[in-house]
Amino acid sequence: MRGCDDSVRLVRGAAFMWVVVSVLVCLATGVPSAQADDEAVVVRVFRVEHAKVADVSVAIQPLLSDSGSVMVQPAKGRLTVRDRADVMAAVAEAVERLDQKPLPFRIHVELLKGSRTGVSMPGGTQEVGQRLKKMFPFKFYRGLGSAELGGVTGDEISVELSEGFRISMKVLDHRLEPTPFGIPNQSLRLDLRPLVLDRAGPKGTREILRTRVVLSQSQEVVIGAGETEDSEQGLVLIIKALPEG
């Protein structure tokens, strides 16, 4: 009977050991395998059709790991990226988002000079809407010029107005910039970055305003520029995105 008991104990012991070994095998072959897939180095070639290859290269650089690299071939419109598989997924998403076909736009710009007193407004004044009257302390306005600008996203444009004033901007597609939640914007919004207002004078060109404006279609933005909040005079820049067609 002892022999039977010994054999039973032996079988039970072997079964217990088998279960333990199975768990260890699963741990040894499961988790490191997933890590190995993520850490495996892969090489992928991206073809850039619409954006500038150099611009896309600069944009994806921060996504690369310490061991990652990118080779640029501007003449062929290609990027060759070498990095881990998990990094490559983020790079592919960024390239797709950045390589968008340029879209047409039209923008209307108008520059006004405002004053608290009509005496300082030689040449006459013009009537403005109630919105401007509520936004700024000026009672009188004189137009310094207006223009309608057009092109495709990615263009740099400028227009000369009267009295040496000039408005310059680079028009970008705001859909290419992720939201704080990581979801790209779906509708076209124009990103004027930078928007610069300067004035040429006897002592050279002086920059008056440098800012960034994001416009939805048909949206109007009004920007005031003055030396101080209680200035007797100031400039008012009106920018509006016009619908295409």
VOBA-1610 file (N, C-alpha, C; in pm, whole numbers, padded with zeros to 5 digits, always signed):
BEGIN
Met+00083-00120+00000Met+00000+00000+00000Met+00086+00125+00000Arg+00200+00116+00071Arg+00287+00232+00071Arg+00337+00263-00067Gly+00364+00154-00146Gly+00411+00178-00281Gly+00307+00254-00363Cys+00176+00219-00345Cys+00072+00290-00418Cys+00063+00433-00374Asp+00070+00448-00240Asp+00062+00586-00189Asp+00176+00669-00242Asp+00296+00607-00246Asp+00413+00683-00297Asp+00392+00721-00442Ser+00336+00629-00521Ser+00319+00659-00664Ser+00215+00768-00684Val+00110+00766-00599Val+00008+00870-00610Val+00068+01005-00578Arg+00145+01006-00470Arg+00208+01134-00434Arg+00302+01181-00544Leu+00367+01088-00607Leu+00459+01124-00714Leu+00384+01182-00833Val+00270+01121-00869Val+00191+01171-00981Val+00137+01309-00950Arg+00085+01326-00828Arg+00035+01458-00792Arg+00144+01564-00795Gly+00259+01524-00747Gly+00370+01618-00751Gly+00408+01654-00894Ala+00407+01557-00981Ala+00441+01584-01121Ala+00338+01674-01187Ala+00209+01649-01154Ala+00105+01732-01211Ala+00120+01876-01166Phe+00150+01896-01039Phe+00169+02032-00985Phe+00286+02100-01053Met+00393+02025-01070Met+00509+02081-01137Met+00477+02114-01282Trp+00396+02038-01344Trp+00360+02062-01485Trp+00283+02193-01499Val+00192+02219-01405Val+00114+02342-01408Val+00205+02462-01389Val+00295+02452-01293Val+00387+02561-01267Val+00474+02589-01388Val+00525+02484-01448Val+00611+02500-01565Val+00532+02563-01680Ser+00404+02525-01696Ser+00322+02581-01803Ser+00304+02730-01786Val+00279+02773-01663Val+00264+02915-01636Val+00391+02989-01666Leu+00503+02932-01626Leu+00632+02995-01652Leu+00660+03005-01801Val+00622+02902-01874Val+00643+02904-02019Val+00559+03013-02083Cys+00432+03026-02035Cys+00347+03131-02091Cys+00404+03268-02063Leu+00452+03288-01942Leu+00511+03416-01908Leu+00637+03443-01988Ala+00711+03337-02013Ala+00838+03354-02082Ala+00819+03377-02232Thr+00712+03322-02288Thr+00695+03332-02433Thr+00593+03437-02475Gly+00507+03484-02381Gly+00401+03578-02418Gly+00444+03723-02411Val+00478+03775-02297Val+00508+03916-02279Val+00631+03961-02356Pro+00744+03895-02345Pro+00859+03941-02422Pro+00835+03939-02572Ser+00747+03850-02618Ser+00720+03845-02762Ser+00654+03974-02809Ala+00556+04026-02731Ala+00491+04152-02767Ala+00589+04267-02762Gln+00673+04268-02661Gln+00774+04373-02651Gln+00871+04365-02767Ala+00905+04244-02806Ala+00999+04228-02917Ala+00941+04282-03047Asp+00808+04265-03067Asp+00745+04317-03188Asp+00752+04469-03192Asp+00727+04534-03076Asp+00730+04680-03071Asp+00871+04734-03088Glu+00969+04660-03039Glu+01107+04709-03042Glu+01180+04670-03169Ala+01118+04589-03252Ala+01183+04549-03377Ala+01199+04670-03468Val+01315+04683-03529Val+01344+04796-03618Val+01291+04765-03757Val+01215+04859-03812Val+01160+04843-03946Val+01201+04963-04031Val+01195+04945-04160Val+01228+05052-04256Val+01108+05072-04348Arg+01068+05199-04365Arg+00952+05226-04450Arg+00981+05350-04535Val+00941+05343-04661Val+00958+05455-04755Val+00824+05523-04774Phe+00820+05655-04751Phe+00698+05734-04769Phe+00714+05823-04892Arg+00612+05826-04976Arg+00611+05915-05092Arg+00525+06037-05059Val+00585+06155-05068Val+00517+06280-05038Val+00477+06345-05170Glu+00347+06364-05193Glu+00298+06413-05322Glu+00266+06562-05322His+00220+06617-05211His+00173+06755-05211His+00259+06849-05126Ala+00297+06806-05009Ala+00377+06891-04920Ala+00524+06889-04962Lys+00602+06977-04902Lys+00746+06977-04924Lys+00809+06867-04840Val+00894+06787-04902Val+00955+06675-04832Val+01034+06724-04711Ala+01105+06835-04726Ala+01186+06888-04615Ala+01097+06929-04498Asp+00980+06987-04528Asp+00889+07028-04421Asp+00834+06907-04345Val+00800+06802-04419Val+00749+06681-04354Val+00858+06617-04270Ser+00981+06618-04320Ser+01092+06561-04245Ser+01111+06632-04112Val+01106+06765-04114Val+01120+06842-03991Val+01007+06810-03893Ala+00887+06791-03945Ala+00770+06767-03859Ala+00776+06632-03790Ile+00833+06531-03855Ile+00834+06397-03795Ile+00957+06372-03709Gln+01056+06460-03715Gln+01178+06439-03636Gln+01149+06418-03488Pro+01061+06500-03426Pro+01036+06481-03282Pro+00971+06347-03248Leu+00912+06279-03347Leu+00845+06151-03321Leu+00943+06035-03315Leu+01062+06051-03370Leu+01157+05941-03379Leu+01219+05909-03243Ser+01255+05782-03225Ser+01324+05741-03103Ser+01472+05779-03114Asp+01547+05753-03009Asp+01690+05786-03010Asp+01766+05710-03118Ser+01716+05593-03153Ser+01783+05512-03254Ser+01722+05529-03393Gly+01620+05614-03406Gly+01553+05632-03534Gly+01628+05726-03626Ser+01599+05718-03756Ser+01664+05805-03854Ser+01571+05825-03973Val+01595+05934-04046Val+01515+05962-04166Val+01609+06011-04275Met+01591+05960-04396Met+01669+06001-04512Met+01576+06071-04610Val+01614+06191-04652Val+01529+06273-04738Val+01580+06266-04882Gln+01488+06245-04975Gln+01518+06246-05119Gln+01423+06344-05187Pro+01452+06475-05182Pro+01360+06576-05235Pro+01328+06557-05383Ala+01429+06518-05462Ala+01407+06504-05606Ala+01304+06395-05637Lys+01299+06293-05555Lys+01205+06182-05575Lys+01080+06197-05489Gly+01078+06297-05402Gly+00963+06315-05314Gly+00946+06200-05217Arg+01058+06153-05162Arg+01049+06036-05074Arg+01120+06060-04942Leu+01069+05994-04840Leu+01131+05989-04708Leu+01151+05842-04671Thr+01271+05807-04631Thr+01298+05672-04583Thr+01321+05679-04434Val+01232+05616-04359Val+01238+05622-04213Val+01275+05486-04158Arg+01366+05487-04062Arg+01409+05363-03994Arg+01388+05381-03845Asp+01304+05297-03785Asp+01277+05311-03642Asp+01197+05190-03594Arg+01158+05193-03467Arg+01079+05085-03410Arg+00940+05082-03474Ala+00877+04966-03466Ala+00746+04948-03528Ala+00641+05039-03465Asp+00643+05057-03333Asp+00543+05141-03268Asp+00562+05287-03306Val+00687+05330-03324Val+00714+05468-03367Val+00669+05488-03511Met+00687+05386-03594Met+00653+05398-03735Met+00504+05424-03755Ala+00421+05369-03667Ala+00276+05392-03679Ala+00244+05540-03660Ala+00309+05605-03564Ala+00287+05748-03540Ala+00342+05831-03656Val+00456+05790-03711Val+00515+05861-03824Val+00423+05853-03946Ala+00368+05736-03972Ala+00279+05718-04088Ala+00155+05807-04075Glu+00100+05818-03956Glu-00017+05903-03935Glu+00017+06049-03958Ala+00136+06092-03912Ala+00177+06231-03929Ala+00201+06264-04076Val+00264+06174-04150Val+00289+06199-04292Val+00158+06211-04368Glu+00063+06124-04338Glu-00067+06130-04407Glu-00139+06261-04377Arg-00128+06308-04255Arg-00196+06432-04217Arg-00130+06554-04281Leu+00002+06551-04293Leu+00074+06665-04347Leu+00070+06674-04499Asp+00061+06560-04565Asp+00069+06557-04711Asp-00070+06576-04772Gln-00125+06697-04755Gln-00257+06727-04806Gln-00246+06814-04932Lys-00340+06795-05023Lys-00344+06876-05145Lys-00378+07021-05110Pro-00302+07119-05160Pro-00332+07260-05132Pro-00472+07297-05179Leu-00540+07379-05099Leu-00676+07418-05131Leu-00684+07568-05159Pro-00772+07611-05248Pro-00784+07753-05281Pro-00849+07831-05167Phe-00814+07959-05159Phe-00873+08046-05058Phe-00887+08187-05114Arg-00974+08264-05048Arg-00986+08407-05076Arg-01000+08479-04942Ile-00927+08588-04927Ile-00928+08665-04803Ile-00946+08812-04836His-01033+08879-04763His-01050+09024-04777His-00984+09092-04658Val-00897+09191-04685Val-00830+09266-04579Val-00863+09414-04595Glu-00879+09482-04483Glu-00906+09626-04484Glu-00835+09688-04365Leu-00769+09801-04390Leu-00697+09871-04284Leu-00759+10009-04265Leu-00793+10041-04141Leu-00853+10170-04106Leu-00766+10240-04002Lys-00770+10370-04006Lys-00706+10450-03902Lys-00817+10515-03819Gly-00812+10494-03688Gly-00914+10548-03601Gly-00860+10663-03517Ser-00949+10754-03482Ser-00909+10870-03402Ser-01024+10910-03310Arg-00987+10967-03196Arg-01089+11015-03103Arg-01147+11149-03149Thr-01068+11223-03226Thr-01112+11355-03272Thr-01103+11362-03424Gly-01199+11429-03484Gly-01201+11441-03628Gly-01096+11536-03681Val-01040+11621-03595Val-00939+11718-03638Val-00815+11648-03689Ser-00782+11532-03627Ser-00660+11460-03665Ser-00682+11365-03781Met-00792+11378-03852Met-00824+11289-03963Met-00837+11367-04092Pro-00727+11420-04145Pro-00735+11495-04271Pro-00779+11404-04385Gly-00851+11463-04478Gly-00895+11385-04593Gly-01033+11326-04575Gly-01099+11357-04463Gly-01234+11307-04443Gly-01237+11175-04369Thr-01352+11136-04324Thr-01370+11012-04249Thr-01477+10927-04316Gln-01487+10802-04273Gln-01588+10713-04328Gln-01670+10653-04216Glu-01791+10617-04248Glu-01880+10557-04149Glu-01844+10410-04128Val-01851+10365-04004Val-01821+10225-03974Val-01940+10165-03900Gly-01942+10033-03892Gly-02052+09963-03828Gly-02050+09977-03676Gln-02161+09935-03617Gln-02175+09942-03472Gln-02074+09853-03400Arg-02031+09746-03467Arg-01935+09656-03403Arg-01805+09728-03370Leu-01753+09805-03466Leu-01628+09878-03442Leu-01648+09986-03336Lys-01763+10049-03336Lys-01788+10154-03239Lys-01789+10099-03096Lys-01832+09975-03082Lys-01835+09912-02950Lys-01697+09858-02910Met-01618+09817-03009Met-01490+09753-02978Met-01380+09853-02944Phe-01383+09971-03007Phe-01273+10066-02992Phe-01326+10203-02950Pro-01239+10284-02887Pro-01284+10415-02838Pro-01285+10524-02944Phe-01252+10489-03069Phe-01243+10591-03173Phe-01381+10629-03226Lys-01398+10758-03253Lys-01523+10810-03308Lys-01517+10831-03459Phe-01395+10846-03509Phe-01377+10875-03651Phe-01279+10775-03713Tyr-01306+10736-03837Tyr-01223+10639-03907Tyr-01194+10687-04049Arg-01073+10656-04094Arg-01034+10684-04232Arg-00973+10559-04292Gly-01015+10524-04412Gly-00964+10404-04477Gly-00823+10422-04530Leu-00738+10322-04506Leu-00601+10322-04558Leu-00584+10221-04671Gly-00692+10159-04710Gly-00685+10066-04822Gly-00746+09931-04788Ser-00787+09861-04892Ser-00843+09727-04877Ser-00806+09646-05001Ala-00812+09515-04988Ala-00776+09429-05101Ala-00835+09291-05080Glu-00853+09221-05191Glu-00895+09081-05187Glu-00778+08996-05234Leu-00736+08904-05149Leu-00619+08821-05177Leu-00662+08677-05198Gly-00595+08609-05289Gly-00629+08470-05316Gly-00507+08387-05349Gly-00524+08257-05344Gly-00416+08164-05374Gly-00454+08025-05327Val-00354+07945-05294Val-00377+07813-05237Val-00298+07804-05107Thr-00345+07719-05018Thr-00281+07704-04888Thr-00133+07669-04906Gly-00053+07735-04826Gly+00092+07722-04838Gly+00156+07844-04900Asp+00075+07930-04963Asp+00127+08050-05029Asp+00163+08158-04926Glu+00262+08239-04962Glu+00294+08361-04889Glu+00250+08478-04974Ile+00167+08566-04917Ile+00110+08676-04994Ile+00127+08807-04918Ser+00123+08917-04991Ser+00131+09049-04928Ser+00063+09151-05018Val+00024+09264-04958Val-00041+09369-05033Val+00004+09504-04978Glu+00032+09596-05070Glu+00071+09732-05033Glu-00054+09819-05024Leu-00065+09893-04914Leu-00176+09986-04895Leu-00122+10129-04897Ser-00205+10225-04867Ser-00161+10364-04872Ser-00074+10401-04752Glu-00002+10512-04767Glu+00084+10568-04662Glu+00193+10471-04616Gly+00237+10382-04705Gly+00348+10293-04676Gly+00313+10168-04599Phe+00187+10144-04571Phe+00146+10024-04496Phe+00146+09902-04586Arg+00183+09789-04528Arg+00184+09662-04602Arg+00140+09550-04509Ile+00057+09462-04563Ile+00011+09344-04490Ile+00068+09220-04557Ser+00132+09134-04479Ser+00192+09010-04531Ser+00147+08893-04446Met+00136+08778-04509Met+00095+08658-04434Met+00132+08532-04510Lys+00146+08424-04436Lys+00156+08291-04495Lys+00027+08219-04459Val-00039+08164-04560Val-00170+08102-04540Val-00153+07950-04537Leu-00180+07892-04421Leu-00165+07748-04403Leu-00302+07683-04383Asp-00305+07552-04402Asp-00426+07473-04383Asp-00430+07428-04238His-00523+07483-04159His-00526+07454-04016His-00567+07310-03986Arg-00621+07239-04084Arg-00657+07098-04061Arg-00534+07012-04037Leu-00418+07062-04079Leu-00295+06984-04062Leu-00245+06988-03919Glu-00301+07074-03838Glu-00258+07084-03698Glu-00357+07009-03610Pro-00311+06912-03529Pro-00403+06836-03446Pro-00468+06924-03340Thr-00587+06885-03297Thr-00651+06951-03185Thr-00583+06905-03056Pro-00616+06967-02941Pro-00558+06919-02814Pro-00591+06775-02785Phe-00694+06721-02850Phe-00733+06583-02828Phe-00670+06487-02929Gly-00586+06540-03015Gly-00517+06457-03112Gly-00596+06425-03236Ile-00715+06488-03253Ile-00800+06461-03369Ile-00785+06576-03468Pro-00744+06550-03591Pro-00730+06660-03689Pro-00862+06730-03715Asn-00857+06858-03743Asn-00975+06933-03781Asn-01024+06884-03918Gln-01154+06867-03932Gln-01209+06815-04057Gln-01243+06925-04157Ser-01298+07037-04110Ser-01336+07145-04201Ser-01217+07238-04224Leu-01213+07298-04344Leu-01101+07386-04378Leu-01106+07513-04293Arg-00994+07542-04229Arg-00976+07668-04157Arg-00841+07723-04200Leu-00837+07851-04226Leu-00715+07914-04273Leu-00632+07961-04154Asp-00506+07926-04156Asp-00414+07964-04048Asp-00317+08067-04104Leu-00336+08193-04069Leu-00249+08301-04115Leu-00135+08314-04014Arg-00020+08260-04052Arg+00090+08251-03955Arg+00225+08265-04025Pro+00294+08377-04002Pro+00248+08492-03924Pro+00172+08591-04011Leu+00092+08673-03947Leu+00028+08787-04010Leu+00104+08911-03964Val+00160+08985-04059Val+00248+09098-04025Val+00195+09226-04089Leu+00190+09330-04010Leu+00157+09463-04059Leu+00279+09552-04033Asp+00333+09610-04141Asp+00448+09699-04123Asp+00427+09826-04206Arg+00518+09921-04185Arg+00507+10049-04255Arg+00644+10097-04296Ala+00658+10133-04422Ala+00784+10186-04474Ala+00789+10336-04450Gly+00906+10383-04405Gly+00925+10524-04378Gly+01064+10569-04415Pro+01096+10695-04390Pro+01229+10749-04425Pro+01344+10675-04356Lys+01317+10621-04239Lys+01421+10551-04162Lys+01415+10400-04180Gly+01341+10355-04278Gly+01330+10211-04301Gly+01191+10160-04268Thr+01176+10029-04271Thr+01047+09965-04246Thr+01032+09931-04098Arg+00918+09968-04043Arg+00892+09941-03901Arg+00777+09842-03889Glu+00799+09737-03814Glu+00694+09637-03792Glu+00599+09689-03684Ile+00471+09688-03716Ile+00370+09739-03624Ile+00297+09626-03552Leu+00273+09518-03623Leu+00195+09408-03566Leu+00244+09277-03622Arg+00257+09177-03535Arg+00288+09039-03577Arg+00203+08947-03492Thr+00117+08869-03557Thr+00026+08784-03483Thr-00010+08661-03565Arg-00100+08582-03512Arg-00151+08463-03580Arg-00303+08466-03576Val-00365+08437-03689Val-00511+08440-03700Val-00558+08309-03764Val-00659+08246-03706Val-00721+08127-03764Val-00864+08162-03801Leu-00898+08139-03928Leu-01028+08180-03981Leu-01106+08062-04036Ser-01232+08052-03997Ser-01325+07962-04064Ser-01383+08036-04184Gln-01448+07964-04273Gln-01506+08029-04390Gln-01611+08131-04348Ser-01602+08250-04411Ser-01693+08363-04386Ser-01674+08427-04249Gln-01574+08383-04173Gln-01550+08444-04042Gln-01470+08574-04058Glu-01503+08672-03976Glu-01434+08801-03978Glu-01364+08824-03845Val-01239+08867-03852Val-01160+08897-03732Val-01116+09042-03739Val-01129+09114-03627Val-01091+09254-03619Val-00979+09268-03515Ile-00870+09334-03555Ile-00753+09351-03469Ile-00721+09499-03458Gly-00704+09547-03338Gly-00666+09686-03316Gly-00520+09696-03277Ala-00453+09801-03324Ala-00311+09823-03293Ala-00292+09969-03256Gly-00247+09993-03134Gly-00221+10129-03088Gly-00103+10128-02992Glu-00043+10242-02972Glu+00073+10249-02883Glu+00033+10218-02740Thr-00081+10266-02695Thr-00134+10239-02562Thr-00284+10218-02572Glu-00344+10170-02464Glu-00488+10144-02465Glu-00569+10273-02477Asp-00514+10385-02429Asp-00587+10511-02436Asp-00529+10605-02541Ser-00469+10547-02646Ser-00413+10629-02753Ser-00520+10712-02821Glu-00482+10832-02863Glu-00575+10917-02937Glu-00602+10861-03076Gln-00505+10786-03130Gln-00520+10728-03263Gln-00476+10582-03259Gly-00521+10507-03356Gly-00483+10366-03365Gly-00523+10308-03499Leu-00475+10189-03527Leu-00506+10119-03652Leu-00601+10004-03624Val-00689+09980-03717Val-00783+09869-03708Val-00771+09786-03835Leu-00738+09658-03818Leu-00722+09567-03931Leu-00838+09467-03930Ile-00908+09459-04043Ile-01022+09370-04057Ile-00987+09262-04159Ile-01000+09137-04119Ile-00966+09024-04207Ile-01086+08931-04212Lys-01123+08891-04333Lys-01237+08802-04349Lys-01207+08695-04453Ala-01240+08570-04419Ala-01226+08459-04514Ala-01351+08455-04601Leu-01332+08460-04730Leu-01444+08461-04823Leu-01471+08319-04877Pro-01598+08286-04901Pro-01627+08154-04959Pro-01573+08145-05101Glu-01532+08026-05139Glu-01481+08003-05274Glu-01594+08005-05376Gly-01561+08050-05497Gly-01660+08047-05604Gly-01723+08183-05628
//
